[in-house]
C-alpha cells in the first residue's frame, strides 16, 4: 500500500481510500478486474480504467491510473497506481 498517497487522499478528500502502486500496466489491471463478475467497467483507455461496484454498505470505486499527480506534491508519477474509494 502507498501509505503517503492513501493518507493524503484521506486528509484532502475526506474519503475512505486505499492506494497501491503497481508494476503492472493499466491494461493488465483492467484485464484483471474484467474477470470479476459484478464489477463493471465504467470507462477507460490505455491510461486509466474505472470500475464501480454497488454494495449494501455503499459504493466502491476502483481506479487504475497512469500517469497520476501526487495528492501531496502535485508531482506527476509515471508508474501505475490503483486507487480504491469507498463511499
C-alpha positions in Angstrom: 0.0 0.0 0.0 1.2 3.5 -0.8 0.7 5.0 2.7 1.7 8.5 1.8 -0.8 8.8 -1.1 -3.5 7.0 0.9 -3.1 9.3 3.9 -3.1 12.5 1.7 -6.3 11.5 -0.1 -8.0 10.6 3.2 -7.0 14.0 4.6 -7.7 16.2 1.5 -10.8 14.5 0.2 -12.1 13.0 3.4 -12.5 9.7 1.5 -12.1 6.2 2.7 -9.4 5.4 0.2 -6.6 3.0 -0.3 -3.8 3.4 -2.9 -1.4 0.8 -4.2 1.4 1.4 -6.7 1.8 -1.4 -9.2 4.4 -2.6 -11.7 1.6 -3.7 -14.0 0.3 -1.7 -16.9 -3.1 -0.2 -16.7 -4.3 -2.7 -19.4 -3.3 -5.6 -17.2 -5.1 -4.2 -14.2 -8.1 -3.6 -16.4 -8.0 -7.2 -17.6 -7.8 -8.5 -14.0 -10.9 -6.6 -13.0 -12.8 -7.6 -16.1 -12.5 -11.3 -15.0 -14.5 -10.5 -11.8 -18.3 -10.6 -12.3 -20.2 -7.9 -10.6 -17.5 -5.2 -11.0 -18.5 -3.4 -14.2 -16.1 -1.2 -16.2 -17.4 2.3 -16.3 -14.7 3.8 -18.6 -11.1 3.6 -19.6 -8.4 3.7 -22.1 -4.6 3.0 -22.1 -4.0 5.5 -19.3 -6.9 4.7 -16.9 -9.8 2.4 -16.0 -12.7 2.9 -13.6 -14.8 0.2 -12.1 -17.8 0.9 -9.8 -19.5 -1.7 -7.6 -22.6 -1.1 -5.6 -22.6 -2.9 -2.2 -25.0 -2.9 0.6 -22.8 -0.5 2.6 -22.3 1.9 -0.3 -20.3 2.3 -3.5 -16.8 1.1 -4.2 -14.7 2.7 -7.0 -11.5 1.2 -8.3 -9.4 3.4 -10.5 -6.2 2.4 -12.2 -4.3 5.4 -13.5 -1.0 6.2 -15.3 0.3 8.9 -15.1 -1.1 10.5 -12.0 -0.4 13.6 -9.8 0.7 13.1 -6.2 -2.0 14.4 -3.9 0.7 15.9 -1.6 3.1 17.5 -4.1 1.3 17.5 -7.5 4.4 15.7 -9.0 3.4 13.6 -12.0 4.2 9.9 -11.3 4.6 7.6 -14.3 4.2 4.2 -12.6 0.6 3.0 -12.4 -1.4 3.3 -9.2 -4.6 1.6 -8.1 -6.9 3.8 -6.0 -9.9 2.2 -4.2 -12.5 4.5 -2.8 -15.4 3.5 -0.5 -18.4 5.9 -0.3 
